[in-house]
Amino acid sequence: MKLLKPVLRNDRVRRVICALSASYIRFVHATSRWSVEGGEHAAALWDRDAPFIIAFWHGRLMMMPYGWRRGKPIEMLISQHRDGQLIARTIGHFGFSAIAGSTSRGGSEALRAMLRGLQRGGSIGITPDGPRGPRMRAGRGVTDVARLSGAPILPLAVATSRRVVLGSWDRFIVALPFSRGVYVWGEPIEVSRREAGDATQQRLEERLNAVTAEADRLVGVSAIEPAPIEAPPIEAPPIETAS
């Protein structure tokens, strides 16, 4: 890996890698049979030109460009890390714009950029467990954007019958050609300004995990489980000293 880092810093090499990645995604899509479940939820908003927030898990990123209706503006929140910039360039081949940042590092600037994008009438794409996890556990960023903008959140999952699941933190899925593939949209999640952030996170996490498990079931593959929830540290009782 150390030997690869200097190579990946070369801009020409990075452009070639992103172009090849985009070509592979197109090849997988062209050679596979696709279906859509729950697509009416997104279509109703697209038909009204109503902006919304699309939420999907980081490990399902690869085939997401084909889940979006062409011609509808969308910006993706992408990490400023080198890997994030490779992703940004790859999705740029499909007409997606990128907002550099994350909901943790540089979060306030990214939040303002997402709110401006929604105000302009475009939609925003966020991975609630990105950029570093824990896997399939929703962070606060997406629900904060929804609460401040009034835009609904639509969960989306994609699955393919032939795949390689990497050992990365997000169990990233590399879809293989000649698959059966499915996109599963969940119902819109409306977020009130007065709703507690924790409650909204829980609601999003449950809905998104449900559509993800359904997508895997429909193509006949094993569901990928969320990362275990870490138990909070147990505080030791105070030590009494003899007076």
C-alpha positions as CSV (number, residue, x, y, z in Angstrom):
1,M,0.0,0.0,0.0
2,K,2.9,2.4,0.8
3,L,4.2,1.9,-2.7
4,L,0.8,2.8,-4.2
5,K,0.4,6.1,-2.4
6,P,3.0,8.1,-4.5
7,V,1.4,6.7,-7.7
8,L,-2.1,7.7,-6.6
9,R,-0.9,11.2,-6.0
10,N,-0.3,11.6,-9.7
11,D,-3.2,13.5,-11.2
12,R,-3.0,11.7,-14.6
13,V,-3.1,8.3,-12.9
14,R,-6.1,9.4,-10.8
15,R,-7.9,10.5,-13.9
16,V,-7.3,7.1,-15.6
17,I,-8.4,5.2,-12.5
18,C,-11.6,7.2,-12.3
19,A,-12.4,6.8,-16.0
20,L,-11.8,3.0,-15.8
21,S,-14.0,2.8,-12.7
22,A,-16.8,4.6,-14.5
23,S,-16.5,2.3,-17.5
24,Y,-16.7,-0.7,-15.3
25,I,-19.8,0.6,-13.6
26,R,-21.4,1.1,-17.1
27,F,-20.4,-2.4,-18.1
28,V,-22.0,-3.9,-15.0
29,H,-25.2,-2.0,-15.6
30,A,-25.4,-2.8,-19.3
31,T,-24.9,-6.6,-18.7
32,S,-27.3,-6.9,-15.8
33,R,-31.1,-7.1,-15.5
34,W,-32.5,-4.3,-13.3
35,S,-35.8,-3.7,-11.5
36,V,-37.0,-0.9,-9.2
37,E,-39.2,-1.2,-6.1
38,G,-40.8,1.8,-4.5
39,G,-39.8,4.1,-7.3
40,E,-43.1,6.0,-7.1
41,H,-41.8,7.7,-3.9
42,A,-38.9,9.4,-5.8
43,A,-41.0,9.9,-9.0
44,A,-43.6,11.9,-7.2
45,L,-41.0,14.4,-6.0
46,W,-39.1,14.4,-9.4
47,D,-42.3,15.1,-11.2
48,R,-42.9,18.2,-9.0
49,D,-39.3,19.3,-9.2
50,A,-39.2,19.1,-5.4
51,P,-35.7,18.7,-4.0
52,F,-35.0,15.9,-1.5
53,I,-32.2,14.2,0.3
54,I,-31.3,10.7,-0.9
55,A,-29.7,8.6,1.9
56,F,-27.9,5.3,1.2
57,W,-25.1,3.3,3.0
58,H,-21.5,3.9,2.0
59,G,-21.0,0.3,1.1
60,R,-23.7,0.5,-1.6
61,L,-22.1,3.5,-3.4
62,M,-20.9,1.8,-6.6
63,M,-24.1,1.4,-8.6
64,M,-25.9,4.4,-7.1
65,P,-25.4,6.6,-10.3
66,Y,-28.0,4.5,-12.1
67,G,-30.6,4.8,-9.4
68,W,-31.0,8.5,-10.2
69,R,-33.2,10.0,-12.9
70,R,-31.1,11.6,-15.6
71,G,-31.4,15.3,-16.0
72,K,-32.4,16.0,-12.4
73,P,-29.7,18.0,-10.5
74,I,-28.0,16.3,-7.6
75,E,-24.9,17.0,-5.5
76,M,-23.2,14.3,-3.4
77,L,-21.4,15.0,-0.1
78,I,-18.0,13.5,-0.6
79,S,-15.1,13.3,1.9
80,Q,-12.1,15.6,1.3
81,H,-9.8,12.6,1.8
82,R,-7.9,11.2,-1.3
83,D,-10.2,8.3,-1.6
84,G,-13.2,10.6,-1.5
85,Q,-11.8,12.7,-4.3
86,L,-11.4,9.5,-6.4
87,I,-15.1,8.9,-5.8
88,A,-16.0,12.5,-6.7
89,R,-14.2,12.2,-10.0
90,T,-15.8,8.8,-10.8
91,I,-19.4,10.0,-10.2
92,G,-18.6,13.1,-12.2
93,H,-18.6,10.9,-15.3
94,F,-22.3,10.4,-14.6
95,G,-23.2,14.0,-14.2
96,F,-23.1,14.2,-10.4
97,S,-21.6,17.2,-8.7
98,A,-19.7,16.9,-5.4
99,I,-19.7,18.9,-2.2
100,A,-16.3,18.4,-0.5
101,G,-16.5,17.8,3.2
102,S,-18.2,15.5,5.7
103,T,-20.7,15.9,8.5
104,S,-17.8,15.7,11.0
105,R,-14.6,17.3,9.5
106,G,-15.5,20.7,8.0
107,G,-19.1,20.0,8.8
108,S,-20.4,23.5,9.1
109,E,-19.1,24.5,5.7
110,A,-20.5,21.4,4.0
111,L,-23.8,21.9,5.8
112,R,-24.2,25.4,4.4
113,A,-23.3,24.1,0.9
114,M,-26.0,21.4,1.1
115,L,-28.6,23.9,2.3
116,R,-27.7,26.2,-0.6
117,G,-28.0,23.3,-3.1
118,L,-31.5,22.4,-1.8
119,Q,-32.6,26.1,-1.9
120,R,-31.6,26.2,-5.6
121,G,-33.9,23.3,-6.2
122,G,-31.4,20.5,-6.5
123,S,-31.2,17.3,-4.4
124,I,-28.5,16.1,-2.1
125,G,-27.0,12.7,-1.7
126,I,-25.5,11.6,1.6
127,T,-24.1,8.4,3.1
128,P,-25.3,8.6,6.7
129,D,-22.5,6.2,7.9
130,G,-19.7,7.9,5.9
131,P,-16.9,8.6,5.6
132,R,-15.6,6.3,8.4
133,G,-18.5,4.5,10.0
134,P,-19.6,2.7,12.0
135,R,-21.2,0.7,9.2
136,M,-24.9,1.1,8.6
137,R,-25.3,3.4,11.6
138,A,-26.8,6.8,10.9
139,G,-25.0,10.0,12.0
140,R,-26.5,13.3,12.7
141,G,-25.5,15.1,9.5
142,V,-28.3,14.0,7.2
143,T,-31.1,14.6,9.8
144,D,-29.7,18.1,10.5
145,V,-29.9,19.0,6.8
146,A,-33.4,17.7,6.7
147,R,-34.5,19.6,9.8
148,L,-33.0,22.9,8.7
149,S,-34.1,22.7,5.0
150,G,-37.5,21.1,5.4
151,A,-36.6,18.6,2.6
152,P,-37.7,15.0,3.0
153,I,-35.2,12.1,3.2
154,L,-35.6,9.2,0.9
155,P,-33.8,6.0,1.8
156,L,-32.4,4.0,-1.2
157,A,-30.6,0.7,-1.4
158,V,-29.1,-1.3,-4.4
159,A,-28.2,-4.9,-4.5
160,T,-26.9,-7.4,-7.1
161,S,-27.0,-11.1,-7.2
162,R,-23.3,-11.4,-8.1
163,R,-20.9,-9.4,-6.0
164,V,-17.7,-9.3,-4.0
165,V,-18.0,-7.9,-0.5
166,L,-14.7,-6.3,0.6
167,G,-13.3,-6.5,4.1
168,S,-13.4,-2.7,4.5
169,W,-15.2,-1.0,7.4
170,D,-18.3,-0.4,5.3
171,R,-18.2,-3.9,3.7
172,F,-18.1,-2.2,0.3
173,I,-19.9,-4.1,-2.4
174,V,-18.3,-4.6,-5.8
175,A,-21.1,-5.5,-8.2
176,L,-20.2,-8.1,-10.9
177,P,-21.5,-8.2,-14.5
178,F,-24.3,-10.4,-15.6
179,S,-26.3,-10.0,-12.4
180,R,-29.8,-9.5,-11.3
181,G,-30.0,-6.0,-9.8
182,V,-32.6,-4.1,-7.8
183,Y,-33.0,-0.6,-6.5
184,V,-35.4,-0.3,-3.5
185,W,-36.7,3.1,-2.5
186,G,-38.2,3.7,1.0
187,E,-41.0,6.1,1.9
188,P,-40.1,9.7,2.4
189,I,-39.1,10.7,6.0
190,E,-40.4,14.1,6.9
191,V,-38.4,15.8,9.7
192,S,-39.9,18.4,11.9
193,R,-37.8,21.3,13.2
194,R,-38.9,20.3,16.7
195,E,-38.1,16.6,16.4
196,A,-35.3,15.4,18.6
197,G,-32.2,14.5,16.6
198,D,-31.7,11.1,18.2
199,A,-35.3,10.0,17.3
200,T,-34.8,11.1,13.7
201,Q,-31.5,9.2,13.4
202,Q,-33.1,6.1,14.8
203,R,-36.0,6.4,12.3
204,L,-33.7,6.8,9.4
205,E,-31.4,4.0,10.4
206,E,-34.3,1.6,10.8
207,R,-35.9,2.5,7.4
208,L,-32.6,2.4,5.6
209,N,-31.6,-0.9,7.0
210,A,-35.0,-2.3,6.1
211,V,-34.8,-1.3,2.5
212,T,-31.2,-2.6,2.3
213,A,-32.2,-6.0,3.7
214,E,-35.1,-6.1,1.3
215,A,-32.9,-5.4,-1.7
216,D,-30.5,-8.2,-0.7
217,R,-33.5,-10.5,-0.2
218,L,-34.9,-9.7,-3.7
219,V,-31.7,-10.8,-5.5
220,G,-31.1,-13.8,-3.2
221,V,-28.0,-12.8,-1.3
222,S,-27.2,-12.7,2.4
223,A,-27.9,-9.4,4.2
224,I,-25.0,-7.5,5.5
225,E,-25.4,-6.7,9.2
226,P,-24.8,-3.2,10.7
227,A,-21.8,-2.8,12.9
228,P,-22.5,-3.7,16.6
229,I,-23.5,-0.8,18.8
230,E,-20.8,-0.1,21.3
231,A,-22.0,-0.1,24.9
232,P,-21.4,3.1,26.7
233,P,-18.6,2.9,29.4
234,I,-19.8,2.0,32.8
235,E,-18.9,4.6,35.4
236,A,-17.4,3.1,38.5
237,P,-19.1,4.2,41.8
238,P,-17.2,6.7,43.9
239,I,-14.7,5.2,46.3
240,E,-15.6,5.9,49.9
241,T,-12.8,6.7,52.2
242,A,-12.8,6.3,55.9
243,S,-13.0,9.6,57.7
